[in-house]
Amino acid sequence: MDKALERILEQLEKDLPGIVLEEASKVENPRISGIYVYAKNYDYLKYHLAKKLAQALIQIPCIREVYYADIASGEYITGQTYFGRDIDLIIIADQQDCPQLKEYLTILEQKINQIVARTATKLPELGWLKTLAETNGIVEFHLDDVYTKMLQDKKTQHRISDLNVIQLANK
């Protein structure tokens, strides 16, 4: 799995800067307040990054599914004009096959935040994004937490539409 992690890190190092620069330049009037970002088009930046991250994560052999969710303040936010600060990816995996998965996800979170912060320094108007990536972080992986359990329960009940989640990758 170390080889897979290396390939993923190389791919993200190559792909993320372009996405950050393209999509972040479309964000209008960003304002951070508490745990929320108030900005037009911030959701597009988060979604495009989430798609690229899901494509990378699904390459890890034990990861079966990756979902994107907008989670803020411990709640699923629907139809609001604000967004949680980070990209929340819910990961369904066979952890017995990957005992180091949590460690790898931590490494990936740190590396992604570094890439986003470094890329944001290229445009002065992206200082807000650099601050997010360096402080709170721009990405959060959910594995074996309340969100993962909630998603698995809803899938079992065939009621996934009750949640504000989008499946981005599966095997």
N, CA, C and O of each residue as an XYZ file, in Angstrom:
684
protein
N       0.812     -1.196      0.000
C       0.000      0.000      0.000
C       0.859      1.266      0.000
O       0.382      2.329     -0.398
N       2.113      1.171      0.437
C       2.991      2.331      0.421
C       3.188      2.862     -0.998
O       3.249      4.073     -1.210
N       3.288      1.955     -1.962
C       3.439      2.363     -3.366
C       2.190      3.111     -3.833
O       2.289      4.113     -4.541
N       1.017      2.620     -3.435
C      -0.237      3.289     -3.800
C      -0.277      4.690     -3.212
O      -0.682      5.634     -3.890
N       0.135      4.834     -1.966
C       0.160      6.147     -1.316
C       1.112      7.087     -2.044
O       0.780      8.251     -2.266
N       2.269      6.607     -2.411
C       3.235      7.420     -3.153
C       2.661      7.892     -4.483
O       2.804      9.058     -4.850
N       2.007      6.972     -5.209
C       1.395      7.338     -6.498
C       0.302      8.389     -6.292
O       0.201      9.344     -7.063
N      -0.501      8.213     -5.268
C      -1.588      9.154     -4.990
C      -1.025     10.534     -4.657
O      -1.512     11.545     -5.163
N      -0.015     10.573     -3.818
C       0.597     11.851     -3.455
C       1.189     12.546     -4.673
O       1.046     13.760     -4.820
N       1.845     11.804     -5.536
C       2.397     12.380     -6.769
C       1.292     12.935     -7.657
O       1.413     14.033     -8.200
N       0.218     12.171     -7.799
C      -0.903     12.603     -8.639
C      -1.560     13.866     -8.076
O      -1.866     14.794     -8.826
N      -1.775     13.902     -6.768
C      -2.395     15.077     -6.152
C      -1.490     16.300     -6.279
O      -1.969     17.408     -6.523
N      -0.198     16.101     -6.115
C       0.765     17.196     -6.260
C       0.684     17.797     -7.667
O       0.863     19.002     -7.849
N       0.415     16.953     -8.645
C       0.316     17.392    -10.039
C      -1.050     18.024    -10.353
O      -1.112     19.040    -11.045
N      -2.146     17.430     -9.850
C      -3.497     17.831    -10.259
C      -4.143     18.935     -9.418
O      -4.867     19.772     -9.956
N      -3.893     18.946     -8.125
C      -4.614     19.879     -7.251
C      -4.336     21.359     -7.520
O      -5.273     22.156     -7.478
N      -3.096     21.760     -7.793
C      -2.881     23.195     -8.022
C      -3.747     23.788     -9.137
O      -4.271     24.892     -8.992
N      -3.897     23.069    -10.231
C      -4.730     23.574    -11.320
C      -6.186     23.743    -10.914
O      -6.826     24.737    -11.258
N      -6.699     22.767    -10.182
C      -8.086     22.849     -9.711
C      -8.242     24.013     -8.745
O      -9.202     24.777     -8.837
N      -7.299     24.148     -7.816
C      -7.372     25.230     -6.829
C      -7.373     26.582     -7.528
O      -8.223     27.427     -7.247
N      -6.433     26.788     -8.431
C      -6.340     28.090     -9.102
C      -7.563     28.385     -9.960
O      -8.078     29.503     -9.952
N      -8.020     27.397    -10.689
C      -9.176     27.618    -11.565
C     -10.454     27.882    -10.775
O     -11.154     28.862    -11.027
N     -10.754     27.006     -9.823
C     -12.028     27.119     -9.104
C     -12.013     28.209     -8.034
O     -13.029     28.872     -7.826
N     -10.884     28.408     -7.350
C     -10.825     29.433     -6.302
C     -10.918     30.834     -6.896
O     -11.409     31.756     -6.245
N     -10.448     30.994     -8.125
C     -10.542     32.320     -8.757
C     -11.993     32.699     -9.060
O     -12.278     33.867     -9.322
N     -12.906     31.737     -9.029
C     -14.333     31.998     -9.281
C     -15.100     32.305     -8.003
O     -16.257     32.721     -8.060
N     -14.470     32.107     -6.860
C     -15.138     32.360     -5.582
C     -15.248     33.869     -5.390
O     -14.265     34.600     -5.514
N     -16.464     34.318     -5.085
C     -16.717     35.750     -4.947
C     -17.009     36.115     -3.500
O     -17.748     35.420     -2.803
N     -16.415     37.216     -3.064
C     -16.659     37.797     -1.745
C     -16.505     36.806     -0.590
O     -17.407     36.686      0.239
N     -15.382     36.097     -0.523
C     -15.233     35.141      0.575
C     -15.128     35.835      1.930
O     -14.402     36.815      2.096
N     -15.865     35.303      2.877
C     -15.814     35.802      4.258
C     -15.915     34.598      5.167
O     -16.817     33.772      5.027
N     -14.995     34.504      6.089
C     -14.978     33.398      7.040
C     -15.509     33.908      8.363
O     -15.079     34.945      8.868
N     -16.447     33.166      8.911
C     -17.008     33.514     10.211
C     -17.203     32.228     10.992
O     -18.015     31.380     10.622
N     -16.454     32.090     12.074
C     -16.558     30.861     12.863
C     -16.158     29.668     12.024
O     -15.061     29.625     11.467
N     -17.055     28.698     11.938
C     -16.748     27.492     11.167
C     -17.370     27.520      9.773
O     -17.398     26.502      9.080
N     -17.864     28.679      9.368
C     -18.541     28.780      8.074
C     -17.798     29.690      7.115
O     -17.097     30.617      7.521
N     -17.969     29.403      5.833
C     -17.477     30.268      4.769
C     -18.695     30.821      4.057
O     -19.546     30.066      3.585
N     -18.776     32.137      3.980
C     -19.832     32.804      3.234
C     -19.198     33.299      1.944
O     -18.366     34.206      1.965
N     -19.582     32.714      0.840
C     -18.979     33.092     -0.429
C     -19.781     32.479     -1.571
O     -20.277     31.356     -1.475
N     -19.892     33.227     -2.627
C     -20.521     32.698     -3.825
C     -19.516     31.797     -4.534
O     -18.359     32.178     -4.713
N     -19.945     30.618     -4.934
C     -19.171     29.639     -5.703
C     -18.142     28.846     -4.892
O     -17.377     28.079     -5.476
N     -18.099     29.006     -3.580
C     -17.172     28.202     -2.781
C     -17.519     26.721     -2.868
O     -16.641     25.860     -2.817
N     -18.806     26.441     -3.001
C     -19.236     25.045     -3.107
C     -18.667     24.381     -4.359
O     -18.399     23.180     -4.340
N     -18.478     25.127     -5.440
C     -17.896     24.554     -6.654
C     -16.444     24.160     -6.426
O     -16.008     23.093     -6.860
N     -15.698     25.021     -5.745
C     -14.307     24.698     -5.426
C     -14.258     23.416     -4.597
O     -13.486     22.506     -4.899
N     -15.076     23.347     -3.563
C     -15.077     22.168     -2.699
C     -15.446     20.910     -3.486
O     -14.817     19.866     -3.313
N     -16.449     21.001     -4.339
C     -16.899     19.835     -5.091
C     -15.827     19.346     -6.075
O     -15.583     18.143     -6.172
N     -15.197     20.257     -6.796
C     -14.172     19.853     -7.763
C     -12.966     19.224     -7.064
O     -12.399     18.248     -7.554
N     -12.582     19.782     -5.931
C     -11.505     19.161     -5.167
C     -11.943     17.796     -4.642
O     -11.168     16.840     -4.679
N     -13.170     17.700     -4.158
C     -13.685     16.427     -3.635
C     -13.657     15.343     -4.706
O     -13.274     14.206     -4.428
N     -14.060     15.684     -5.927
C     -14.046     14.693     -7.014
C     -12.630     14.182     -7.266
O     -12.419     12.977     -7.405
N     -11.677     15.082     -7.322
C     -10.289     14.677     -7.576
C      -9.768     13.830     -6.415
O      -9.072     12.840     -6.638
N     -10.093     14.204     -5.198
C      -9.634     13.438     -4.034
C     -10.260     12.046     -4.011
O      -9.592     11.069     -3.673
N     -11.535     11.954     -4.369
C     -12.206     10.647     -4.402
C     -11.565      9.739     -5.445
O     -11.380      8.546     -5.202
N     -11.225     10.298     -6.603
C     -10.556      9.506     -7.643
C      -9.215      8.978     -7.144
O      -8.807      7.871     -7.494
N      -8.540      9.766     -6.333
C      -7.262      9.332     -5.783
C      -7.462      8.278     -4.691
O      -6.772      7.260     -4.673
N      -8.398      8.525     -3.793
C      -8.612      7.618     -2.663
C      -9.057      6.232     -3.092
O      -8.657      5.237     -2.487
N      -9.875      6.158     -4.121
C     -10.425      4.858     -4.537
C      -9.319      3.939     -5.052
O      -9.542      2.739     -5.211
N      -8.141      4.480     -5.312
C      -7.002      3.664     -5.732
C      -6.419      2.847     -4.574
O      -5.701      1.874     -4.801
N      -6.728      3.241     -3.338
C      -6.259      2.480     -2.182
C      -7.074      1.195     -2.148
O      -8.303      1.252     -2.108
N      -6.422      0.044     -2.161
C      -7.113     -1.239     -2.343
C      -8.294     -1.499     -1.399
O      -9.285     -2.091     -1.826
N      -8.221     -1.084     -0.151
C      -9.285     -1.430      0.793
C     -10.445     -0.438      0.796
O     -11.473     -0.711      1.416
N     -10.312      0.691      0.129
C     -11.406      1.670      0.085
C     -12.414      1.229     -0.967
O     -12.075      1.020     -2.132
N     -13.672      1.093     -0.524
C     -14.733      0.619     -1.411
C     -15.579      1.763     -1.974
O     -16.007      1.712     -3.127
N     -15.821      2.793     -1.159
C     -16.679      3.898     -1.599
C     -16.198      5.202     -0.971
O     -15.641      5.217      0.127
N     -16.429      6.302     -1.701
C     -16.116      7.630     -1.191
C     -17.323      8.522     -1.476
O     -17.812      8.590     -2.603
N     -17.793      9.204     -0.429
C     -18.931     10.109     -0.518
C     -18.499     11.516     -0.116
O     -17.654     11.699      0.761
N     -19.092     12.493     -0.770
C     -18.880     13.896     -0.430
C     -20.095     14.379      0.345
O     -21.233     14.096     -0.028
N     -19.849     15.106      1.422
C     -20.937     15.664      2.227
C     -20.555     17.068      2.659
O     -19.375     17.356      2.862
N     -21.538     17.943      2.802
C     -21.284     19.261      3.367
C     -21.739     19.205      4.817
O     -22.924     19.339      5.120
N     -20.784     19.007      5.695
C     -21.059     18.881      7.123
C     -20.517     20.137      7.790
O     -19.353     20.494      7.608
N     -21.357     20.796      8.555
C     -20.911     21.985      9.282
C     -21.498     21.941     10.685
O     -22.680     21.650     10.870
N     -20.675     22.226     11.646
C     -21.116     22.277     13.037
C     -21.807     20.987     13.461
O     -22.748     21.009     14.254
N     -21.333     19.864     12.926
C     -21.901     18.584     13.309
C     -23.250     18.295     12.686
O     -23.891     17.308     13.047
N     -23.693     19.115     11.775
C     -24.996     18.930     11.148
C     -24.826     18.822      9.634
O     -23.896     19.391      9.063
N     -25.724     18.094      8.999
C     -25.761     18.115      7.544
C     -26.527     19.367      7.146
O     -27.674     19.548      7.553
N     -25.912     20.216      6.367
C     -26.514     21.488      5.983
C     -27.175     21.316      4.619
O     -26.547     20.860      3.663
N     -28.440     21.684      4.543
C     -29.146     21.585      3.264
C     -29.792     22.924      2.937
O     -30.419     23.544      3.795
N     -29.640     23.358      1.716
C     -30.321     24.546      1.227
C     -29.946     25.834      1.918
O     -30.758     26.759      1.951
N     -28.762     25.936      2.468
C     -28.361     27.146      3.169
C     -27.436     27.979      2.288
O     -26.953     27.509      1.258
N     -27.197     29.218      2.703
C     -26.332     30.106      1.939
C     -24.909     30.105      2.454
O     -24.089     30.902      1.998
N     -24.598     29.231      3.392
C     -23.241     29.129      3.899
C     -22.780     27.686      3.780
O     -23.579     26.769      3.593
N     -21.489     27.512      3.893
C     -20.899     26.190      3.718
C     -19.932     25.926      4.857
O     -19.313     26.846      5.391
N     -19.810     24.660      5.221
C     -18.762     24.294      6.156
C     -17.430     24.612      5.515
O     -17.315     24.646      4.290
N     -16.423     24.847      6.340
C     -15.129     25.259      5.802
C     -14.434     24.187      4.990
O     -13.802     24.484      3.976
N     -14.544     22.938      5.429
C     -13.715     21.915      4.800
C     -14.512     20.982      3.897
O     -15.743     20.970      3.891
N     -13.757     20.207      3.142
C     -14.316     19.183      2.262
C     -14.415     17.919      3.097
O     -13.402     17.368      3.530
N     -15.631     17.466      3.318
C     -15.849     16.257      4.108
C     -16.048     15.076      3.173
O     -16.986     15.046      2.377
N     -15.148     14.102      3.283
C     -15.257     12.877      2.494
C     -15.476     11.709      3.445
O     -14.660     11.438      4.326
N     -16.594     11.028      3.244
C     -16.933      9.854      4.046
C     -16.421      8.631      3.301
O     -16.737      8.419      2.131
N     -15.630      7.840      3.996
C     -14.949      6.706      3.362
C     -15.480      5.398      3.928
O     -15.510      5.192      5.141
N     -15.896      4.524      3.027
C     -16.313      3.165      3.388
C     -15.177      2.247      2.951
O     -14.814      2.205      1.775
N     -14.617      1.508      3.920
C     -13.443      0.686      3.610
C     -13.471     -0.625      4.387
O     -14.143     -0.750      5.411
N     -12.733     -1.588      3.879
C     -12.479     -2.851      4.576
C     -11.179     -2.658      5.345
O     -10.099     -2.944      4.830
N     -11.284     -2.182      6.556
C     -10.094     -1.802      7.309
C      -9.228     -2.986      7.737
O      -8.038     -2.816      8.003
N      -9.810     -4.176      7.806
C      -9.005     -5.348      8.162
C      -7.919     -5.576      7.117
O      -6.840     -6.078      7.432
N      -8.210     -5.206      5.876
C      -7.246     -5.380      4.784
C      -6.186     -4.276      4.757
O      -5.160     -4.415      4.090
N      -6.430     -3.192      5.474
C      -5.516     -2.041      5.477
C      -5.335     -1.515      6.900
O      -5.932     -0.499      7.254
N      -4.540     -2.173      7.706
C      -4.388     -1.719      9.089
C      -3.790     -0.318      9.211
O      -3.952      0.330     10.245
N      -3.099      0.161      8.169
C      -2.473      1.484      8.209
C      -3.332      2.570      7.563
O      -2.847      3.680      7.345
N      -4.582      2.279      7.257
C      -5.415      3.232      6.526
C      -5.553      4.564      7.251
O      -5.408      5.613      6.623
N      -5.825      4.555      8.536
C      -5.981      5.823      9.273
C      -4.707      6.663      9.194
O      -4.762      7.881      9.023
N      -3.581      6.004      9.318
C      -2.296      6.705      9.231
C      -2.119      7.321      7.840
O      -1.680      8.465      7.722
N      -2.457      6.575      6.795
C      -2.339      7.080      5.431
C      -3.278      8.255      5.182
O      -2.906      9.224      4.521
N      -4.485      8.166      5.708
C      -5.439      9.263      5.528
C      -4.949     10.528      6.226
O      -5.143     11.632      5.717
N      -4.325     10.375      7.372
C      -3.762     11.530      8.078
C      -2.656     12.165      7.248
O      -2.586     13.389      7.135
N      -1.800     11.347      6.674
C      -0.727     11.844      5.801
C      -1.324     12.578      4.605
O      -0.863     13.659      4.241
N      -2.350     11.988      3.997
C      -2.993     12.617      2.835
C      -3.633     13.950      3.211
O      -3.492     14.925      2.474
N      -4.334     14.011      4.341
C      -4.944     15.276      4.774
C      -3.880     16.362      4.897
O      -4.058     17.472      4.394
N      -2.785     16.043      5.560
C      -1.711     17.027      5.752
C      -1.135     17.482      4.415
O      -0.923     18.675      4.198
N      -0.884     16.537      3.526
C      -0.291     16.868      2.230
C      -1.245     17.715      1.384
O      -0.818     18.670      0.735
N      -2.509     17.375      1.389
C      -3.505     18.137      0.627
C      -3.561     19.573      1.129
O      -3.578     20.512      0.333
N      -3.588     19.747      2.449
C      -3.621     21.102      3.012
C      -2.372     21.883      2.633
O      -2.454     23.082      2.367
N      -1.215     21.223      2.604
C       0.021     21.892      2.195
C      -0.040     22.315      0.732
O       0.374     23.420      0.381
N      -0.557     21.437     -0.115
C      -0.660     21.754     -1.551
C      -1.594     22.945     -1.765
O      -1.273     23.864     -2.519
N      -2.756     22.926     -1.094
C      -3.723     24.017     -1.254
C      -3.134     25.328     -0.737
O      -3.253     26.357     -1.401
N      -2.504     25.307      0.431
C      -1.916     26.529      0.993
C      -0.818     27.074      0.085
O      -0.771     28.274     -0.185
N       0.056     26.203     -0.382
C       1.155     26.620     -1.260
C       0.611     27.204     -2.567
O       1.120     28.208     -3.066
N      -0.427     26.566     -3.113
C      -1.023     27.049     -4.366
C      -1.716     28.390     -4.155
O      -1.645     29.267     -5.015
N      -2.379     28.554     -3.024
C      -3.106     29.800     -2.752
C      -2.171     31.003     -2.644
O      -2.601     32.138     -2.850
N      -0.914     30.770     -2.327
C       0.029     31.894     -2.233
C       0.353     32.485     -3.604
O       0.938     33.565     -3.689
N      -0.016     31.796     -4.664
C       0.292     32.290     -6.014
C      -0.587     33.467     -6.418
O      -0.221     34.234     -7.308
N      -1.753     33.617     -5.766
C      -2.647     34.740     -6.058
C      -2.982     35.447     -4.741
O      -3.503     34.813     -3.824
N      -2.696     36.730     -4.631
C      -2.932     37.446     -3.371
C      -4.391     37.376     -2.897
O      -4.658     37.355     -1.695
N      -5.311     37.340     -3.832
C      -6.731     37.302     -3.447
C      -7.153     35.963     -2.845
O      -8.285     35.826     -2.381
N      -6.266     34.987     -2.848
C      -6.582     33.680     -2.252
C      -5.997     33.524     -0.847
O      -5.863     32.409     -0.343
N      -5.658     34.631     -0.233
C      -5.131     34.579      1.130
C      -6.095     33.903      2.096
O      -5.661     33.218      3.022
N      -7.384     34.086      1.893
C      -8.391     33.454      2.755
C      -8.305     31.930      2.669
O      -8.476     31.236      3.671
N      -8.038     31.411      1.455
C      -7.950     29.967      1.257
C      -6.670     29.420      1.894
O      -6.676     28.341      2.486
N      -5.596     30.156      1.773
C      -4.341     29.766      2.415
C      -4.549     29.670      3.927
O      -4.102     28.716      4.564
N      -5.224     30.657      4.485
C      -5.500     30.660      5.925
C      -6.322     29.442      6.322
O      -6.022     28.798      7.328
N      -7.351     29.116      5.553
C      -8.169     27.931      5.846
C      -7.327     26.662      5.826
O      -7.403     25.843      6.742
N      -6.534     26.507      4.788
C      -5.734     25.287      4.635
C      -4.702     25.148      5.752
O      -4.412     24.038      6.199
N      -4.153     26.270      6.199
C      -3.107     26.216      7.216
C      -3.647     26.121      8.637
O      -2.944     25.653      9.532
N      -4.862     26.550      8.854
C      -5.409     26.545     10.217
C      -6.355     25.364     10.420
O      -5.979     24.350     11.007
N      -7.545     25.500      9.946
C      -8.569     24.470     10.131
C      -8.350     23.263      9.227
O      -8.722     22.143      9.576
N      -7.755     23.493      8.082
C      -7.609     22.441      7.085
C      -8.744     22.509      6.085
O      -9.857     22.907      6.430
N      -8.477     22.130      4.867
C      -9.463     22.218      3.784
C     -10.148     20.890      3.535
O     -11.165     20.840      2.843
N      -9.603     19.803      4.095
C     -10.179     18.486      3.855
C     -10.240     17.710      5.167
O      -9.359     17.818      6.020
N     -11.309     16.924      5.302
C     -11.447     16.041      6.458
C     -12.009     14.709      5.982
O     -13.056     14.652      5.338
N     -11.293     13.645      6.312
C     -11.744     12.308      5.966
C     -12.494     11.714      7.155
O     -12.040     11.794      8.296
N     -13.632     11.124      6.872
C     -14.435     10.476      7.912
C     -14.378      8.971      7.695
O     -14.821      8.459      6.667
N     -13.828      8.276      8.674
C     -13.674      6.827      8.643
C     -13.980      6.339     10.047
O     -13.314      6.729     11.007
N     -14.969      5.501     10.166
C     -15.339      4.978     11.487
C     -15.782      6.063     12.459
O     -15.408      6.025     13.631
N     -16.551      7.004     12.009
C     -17.101      7.995     12.931
C     -18.613      8.041     12.769
O     -19.189      7.215     12.060
N     -19.251      8.990     13.413
C     -20.719      9.059     13.402
C     -21.256      9.235     11.980
O     -22.317      8.701     11.654
N     -20.544      9.969     11.139
C     -21.020     10.194      9.773
C     -20.942      8.920      8.941
O     -21.843      8.628      8.154
N     -19.875      8.173      9.117
C     -19.738      6.894      8.418
C     -20.841      5.936      8.852
O     -21.469      5.280      8.020
N     -21.071      5.863     10.149
C     -22.109      4.965     10.671
C     -23.506      5.384     10.207
O     -24.338      4.539      9.876
N     -23.753      6.695     10.185
C     -25.042      7.194      9.725
C     -25.258      6.832      8.255
O     -26.345      6.398      7.872
N     -24.234      7.011      7.445
C     -24.337      6.675      6.027
C     -24.584      5.181      5.840
O     -25.436      4.792      5.041
N     -23.858      4.353      6.556
C     -24.041      2.901      6.432
C     -25.450      2.487      6.869
O     -26.062      1.622      6.243
N     -25.961      3.094      7.929
C     -27.330      2.795      8.372
C     -28.353      3.173      7.306
O     -29.269      2.404      7.014
N     -28.193      4.349      6.733
C     -29.134      4.812      5.697
C     -29.039      3.938      4.445
O     -30.051      3.687      3.791
N     -27.848      3.478      4.111
C     -27.694      2.584      2.958
C     -28.436      1.272      3.213
O     -29.118      0.757      2.328
N     -28.300      0.741      4.415
C     -28.981     -0.503      4.779
C     -30.499     -0.344      4.673
O     -31.203     -1.266      4.261
N     -30.983      0.819      5.045
C     -32.427      1.108      5.000
C     -32.888      1.570      3.617
O     -34.075      1.826      3.414
N     -31.965      1.677      2.674
C     -32.261      2.188      1.320
C     -32.857      3.589      1.394
O     -33.808      3.918      0.684
N     -32.274      4.409      2.273
C     -32.760      5.777      2.469
C     -31.601      6.764      2.410
O     -31.575      7.744      3.154
N     -30.662      6.509      1.540
C     -29.498      7.393      1.447
C     -29.904      8.810      1.037
O     -29.196      9.772      1.334
N     -31.033      8.932      0.361
C     -31.483     10.258     -0.057
C     -31.862     11.133      1.134
O     -32.050     12.338      0.969
N     -31.979     10.556      2.330
C     -32.230     11.346      3.537
C     -31.026     12.213      3.902
O     -31.155     13.184      4.647
N     -29.878     11.863      3.381
C     -28.643     12.563      3.715
C     -28.201     13.445      2.558
O     -28.508     13.172      1.398
N     -27.499     14.473      2.881
C     -26.947     15.382      1.883
C     -25.556     14.878      1.496
O     -24.545     15.500      1.820
N     -25.523     13.737      0.796
C     -24.262     13.144      0.372
C     -24.318     12.798     -1.110
O     -25.387     12.568     -1.675
N     -23.148     12.768     -1.719
C     -23.015     12.406     -3.122
C     -21.930     11.343     -3.202
O     -20.821     11.548     -2.709
N     -22.244     10.209     -3.820
C     -21.229      9.190     -4.017
C     -20.329      9.626     -5.164
O     -20.796      9.857     -6.279
N     -19.044      9.734     -4.882
C     -18.088     10.177     -5.896
C     -17.280      9.041     -6.496
O     -16.811      9.143     -7.630
N     -17.114      7.959     -5.745
C     -16.301      6.851     -6.252
C     -16.732      5.569     -5.566
O     -17.114      5.575     -4.396
N     -16.666      4.458     -6.312
C     -16.922      3.126     -5.726
C     -16.234      2.078     -6.565
O     -15.823      2.320     -7.699
N     -16.121      0.886     -5.961
C     -15.528     -0.255     -6.675
C     -16.601     -1.296     -6.874
O     -16.339     -2.350     -7.454
